[in-house]
Amino acid sequence: MAEKDKEFTLSAAQLQQILEGALKAATAPNALEQKRLDEEIERERRRSILSVQLAKIEEDARWRRQNSCSHSCDSKTGASVRRGTGNWTTSGQMHGDDSCSVICQRCATLWHFSPTKDEREYILNGPGLLGFAPPAIDRCLNRDDFAVRPAPAEGVMGLTMAQGRAAVVHLRDGLGLSNRELARVFQDSIEADAFVNFMNGDDSAITPDQSNVIGNEIARYVSAEDQDNEQLKRMGFQPKPGFKEVMGFTK
């Protein structure tokens, strides 16, 4: 039989493999589309990292406020005093399930607990929860909020020191300040010379705790800038590159 008269047969598995290959080739992005897809994936990855780090910083800042506040003030001046002296800076409410929430009006620490019979009587027939002494943590229904300190973020805002420095530069330039002038913002935690040296590229000039102080401050500005940018977008304007852009998280 002539060569051209030979018959070729395919098994079902072979035919399926050919069809799957053809479908994959037909739907695969071209080089330009693949590049754009890779860039979008990278941008999304960076956004996710920043979101996680900002959440860590916010939680650490909440823990710091909670544990550095005495929840007490001088009855005459209102100045902060040693815990348990003066007046408690608390208020709260009783809920329908008979539980109570007490909150510090200074640091927003919340204690959610079930009052005793005597406490319930005092709350309902007395001054309520204004100036109420916070309950022991082991009585709190939200005791996990007081359990452990969140793991500190690494570097500045959990990023590389270079990225953190870029964020501080963006803040400095936006405020129209010099490095030494900006150092006043952190003067309670970082000496001016150390801050200036850090801004000039010396990562060893500040301690890990000091880098967290800087990160917490920057996080406040990032959040405020995000809100401003969203407002600009709603008004039809294109916001200028901000903190996230200078740190390399978006393009």
Secondary structure, 3 states (H helix, E strand, C coil): CCHHHCCCCCCHHHHHHHHHHHHHHHHCCCHHHHHHHHHHHHHHHHHHHHHHHHHHHHHHHHHHHHHHCCCEECCCCCCECCCCCCEECEEEEECCCCCEEEEECCCCCEEEECCCHHHHHHHHHCCCCCCCCCCCHHHECCHHHHCCCCCCCCCECCECHHHHHHHHHHHHHHHCCCHHHHHHHHCCCCCHHHHHHHHCCCHHHCCHHHHHHHHHHHHHHHHHHHHHHHHHHHCCCCCCCCHHHHCCCCC
